[in-house]
């Protein structure tokens, strides 16, 4: 099912955790993305929204069970590796405050 996405519909939010802040040192950024988007759409969205050069995109699908319920929520994460000369300044400032 092909649908036309806006770049803001593809990239939902950034993931901030201990593991993702360690990945920032390797110039890798983690985002929660639309579960129907593929790697090419994610690459184009990041390059156009943040004006950076993307080298590689890895995607992960995860299921979380709601507490005391039999319902599951499925999310899709994307780990994006940027070029050595590129960086996303908003997320990079968060990791340097430690």
N, C-alpha and C positions, 0 to 999 in steps of 0.2 A: 504494500500500500504506500504509494508515493504521495506525499503532501508537501506543500510549500511551507517552509518554516521561516520565521523571522529569527535573526541571530539571538535576540533576547529570549526567544522561546526555547532555543537549543540549550544555552548555558543558563542553568537555574541559579546555582550558588556555588561558592567556593567551600571546600572542606578544610576545616582547621582542627587539627589534632596533633598529638605528639609525632606520629609517624609522618604526617604531611609536612610538618615544619622541618623534619630531618630531610625530606625529599627536596625542600627548597634549596638546600645547599648544593644539590646535584642539578639544579635548574629544572626541576620537575614540579608541576603544579597540578593539583587535584580539584576537579569540579564535579558537582552533581549535574547530570545532563538529562535531556529528554530521553525516555527509554526507547523511542522509535527512531532516534537519529543514529546515523552510521558514522564511521570514522572520518570520511571526507567532509560531511556536514560539520562535524565538531571542529575539524582542522580549519575550515573556512570561517567558521564563527569566531574562533579564538584569534585568528590572524586579522580579521576585519574589526573586531571589537577592541582589541588591545594593541593593534599595530605592531605585532611581533612576528618572528619567523619560527614556525613549528617544524621540528624535525620528526617527531614520532608521537603517535597517539595509541595508548592502550586503554581498552574498555573492560569494565567489570560489571556484572549484574549480580546484585545481592538481594536476598529476601530477608525481611524482618517480620517476626511474628508479633502481633499486638499483644500486650499483656492481658492475661485472663480471657483470651479470645482465640478463636480458630482462624482468624483472618490474617492474611499476610500482605505486606506492602513490598512491592518490588521497585528498587531504584537502580539506576545505572550511573556508575562513576567513570570518569575519564581521567587518566594520568597522562599529562601532556608534557613532553620534553621539548624545551626551547633551545634555540641556537645559543652558543656561548655569549654572543654579543647582545642578546635580547633578555629582557626581564619584565615582569609585571610588578610595578612599583608598589601598589597598594598591599599586596601580599608579602612582598619582600620586607617592607618596613615593619610588619608584625613580627617577623622572625628575628629581627635585629634588636628588639626591645629587651630581650633576655639579658 
